Amino acid sequence: MTETFTDWLRQRSEPDWTAVVTHPFTQGLFDGLVPVTSMRSYLVQDYQFVDDFLALLGSALAKADRYSSRLAIAGSIAVVTSEENTYFQRAFDALGVGEADRVRPKLDEATVAFRELISDTNARGSYAEVLTVLTVAEWTYLEWAMRAPAALPENFVHAEWITLHNNPDFQSWVRWLCRELDRVGADLDERDRARCLRLFQHATRCELDFFNTHSP
Ligand SMILES: Cc1ncc(C[n+]2csc(CCO)c2C)c(N)n1
C-alpha cells in the first residue's frame, strides 16, 4: 500500500512523536504514580488548552467542505462539552483546585506556545491546516492511551484520563480525522503539503513540551 499523508506527516515528526506517545508522564499515569502536584498543574493547564481546542473544532466545523464532515466534527464537539468537562470538574474537586485556577490560572510557557499555535491556525489556517493541528492533538493522545495496561490505576483521576482517550468512540473519531486529513491532503500542492508538515512538527513539539513541563 502506498503511504498515506498522515503517515508521511507522522514519520517526519520523529523522534518527537515517539517521545510524546511513550512519555514518562503517561507511564506515571498507568502506574497511578503521578504526584498530586504534577497532576494538578497538568490538568489546570490542560483545561485551558481544551478551551482553545474547542474553538479550533469550531473553526474546523466552519471550514469543512461538506455536510458529512461537519456532522462528524459536531459529534466530537458534543463529547468535549459533556463527558470531558465533567471529568475536569470532578478531578478538580478531588485535587482541591480552587476557583481561580479553574477559571484563569497563570499559564505555563508550554500552554502559551500551544495557545498561540492554535489561535494562529484558527485565524489564518485552511481546513487542511486546522485538521493537521487537531490530528496531532487527538492522535498523540490515542496512541499513548492505547499503550495502557488492562489493569487501570485505582484513582479515578488517573484511570479516567486514560479511558477518555482509549475508548472505541475516541478511536473512531481519531481514525475519521486521519482519513479526513488524507482526503483533503490529496488535493494539496507541494507548498501546502509542506506547510502542513511544518505545523504537524510544531504541534508535536508543543505536545512534548506540555508533558515535559508537568513531569516531576
Ligand atoms: C495538551 C493536550 N493535547 C491533546 C489533548 C487531547 N484532547 C484535547 S481536547 C480532547 C477531546 C476532544 O475529542 C482531547 C482528547 C489534550 N487533552 N491535551
Ligand as a Chemical Component Dictionary entry (heavy atoms), coordinates in Angstrom:
data_LIG
# 
_chem_comp.id                   LIG 
_chem_comp.type                 NON-POLYMER 
_chem_comp.pdbx_formal_charge   1 
_chem_comp.three_letter_code    LIG 
# 
loop_
_chem_comp_atom.comp_id 
_chem_comp_atom.atom_id 
_chem_comp_atom.alt_atom_id 
_chem_comp_atom.type_symbol 
_chem_comp_atom.charge 
_chem_comp_atom.model_Cartn_x 
_chem_comp_atom.model_Cartn_y 
_chem_comp_atom.model_Cartn_z 
_chem_comp_atom.pdbx_ordinal 
LIG C1  C1  C 0 -2.049  19.027 25.544 1  
LIG C2  C2  C 0 -3.164  18.160 25.085 2  
LIG N1  N1  N 0 -3.116  17.652 23.846 3  
LIG C3  C3  C 0 -4.123  16.893 23.394 4  
LIG C4  C4  C 0 -5.195  16.609 24.194 5  
LIG C5  C5  C 0 -6.288  15.743 23.689 6  
LIG N2  N2  N 1 -7.571  16.351 23.655 7  
LIG C6  C6  C 0 -7.772  17.668 23.638 8  
LIG S1  S1  S 0 -9.428  18.030 23.634 9  
LIG C7  C7  C 0 -9.838  16.437 23.580 10 
LIG C8  C8  C 0 -11.238 15.966 23.441 11 
LIG C9  C9  C 0 -11.634 16.005 22.006 12 
LIG O1  O1  O 0 -12.148 14.920 21.455 13 
LIG C10 C10 C 0 -8.718  15.651 23.612 14 
LIG C11 C11 C 0 -8.771  14.199 23.574 15 
LIG C12 C12 C 0 -5.217  17.163 25.483 16 
LIG N3  N3  N 0 -6.247  16.957 26.327 17 
LIG N4  N4  N 0 -4.192  17.925 25.907 18 
# 
loop_
_chem_comp_bond.comp_id 
_chem_comp_bond.atom_id_1 
_chem_comp_bond.atom_id_2 
_chem_comp_bond.value_order 
_chem_comp_bond.pdbx_ordinal 
LIG C1  C2  SING 1  
LIG C2  N1  SING 2  
LIG C2  N4  DOUB 3  
LIG N1  C3  DOUB 4  
LIG C3  C4  SING 5  
LIG C4  C5  SING 6  
LIG C4  C12 DOUB 7  
LIG C5  N2  SING 8  
LIG N2  C6  DOUB 9  
LIG N2  C10 SING 10 
LIG C6  S1  SING 11 
LIG S1  C7  SING 12 
LIG C7  C8  SING 13 
LIG C7  C10 DOUB 14 
LIG C8  C9  SING 15 
LIG C9  O1  SING 16 
LIG C10 C11 SING 17 
LIG C12 N3  SING 18 
LIG C12 N4  SING 19 
# 
